[in-house]
Amino acid sequence: MTWRESAKAAVEHGGVQAVVAFLLLLPLAATAGQYWASGFWRQSVGVDILFWPGAQWRWGVWMNAAAAMAPIGALYVTGIAALARRRMLARTVAAGLGAMIAAQLLGHAVNRITGWRELQNMASFDFAGKVNRVIFAEWHNPVWEEAVFRGLPLACYGWLARRKLGGTAALWAYLLVPAMAFAAYHVPGHGYARIADTLLVGVVFAWMALRWSFWSVLVLHCVMDAAIVLSLAKMGGVPGEEIRWLADHAGLWNGMWSGGVLAAAGLMLALMIRYRAVKKPAFR
């Protein structure tokens, strides 16, 4: 096998899928523990349904936090299971990380040229009295954004493709128009400094949703946002009394995360070396 073939075989291995699934479930488990220990499960939380950042209008509902998180968690776990069953979970995470690194580099280059600066810095926020609601937002927002900017456009494009309407123009419209809307969506809260990276991420996520299913971008976006739950104890603006449970178990969560990353990387490397040594049978 070539190194490329061995890497493809390793990333599809069932053991790698299991380790990656374990990693992705850690933020959800930490969220559940924090909500249970703090009693937030019994409280109410605002769930925005129709809104735009910076606009005065918004429409949503107040509901029990457990009832609000249940469908989000169910979607997330279902997506992980669906991707793992198709042996695409590790590939999705690897592609997403590559896209995020490329987007960060592009954004940094554009901002150096234009002088644009990020308006928000999570580390400088004052989370007093709203930590649990901030955690909820880190789950709600990616689900909402993926439904609006990838899910609905994908459904529309699929409808056109099945009827053989639009052709290449419809494909490019699906890749670019929602990505531009996604970039514009981040401007009110972050400024123009996020235009370049969110535009690139929007295009790549649209391609991933089309090629690997909507589950890939839903899971990827959720874990990229919600992974912050594991590091809240290290952030200066977070009151310790509001995340006492997370702070008490921070070493455990971060240890499991680091161990999982090392296990996934080590297993993939071992599998690649093993597969690389396998010679293909001669053609008959």
Secondary structure, DSSP 4 states (H G I P E B T S, - for coil): --HHHHHHHHHT-HHHHHHHHHHHHHHHHHHHHHHHHHTGGGSEEEEEEEE-TT-S-EEEEEEEHHHHHHHHHHHHHHHHHHHHHTT-HHHHHHHHHHHHHHHHHHHHHHHHHH----S--GGG---TT-HHHHHHHHHHHHHHHHIIIIIHHHHHHHHHHHTT-SHHHHHHHHHHHHHHHHHHHTHHHH-GGGHHHHHHHHHHHHHHHHHH-HHHHHHHHHHHHHGGGGGGGG-TTS-GGGGHHHHHTHHHHHHHHHHHHHHHHHHHHHHHHHHHTPPPPPP-
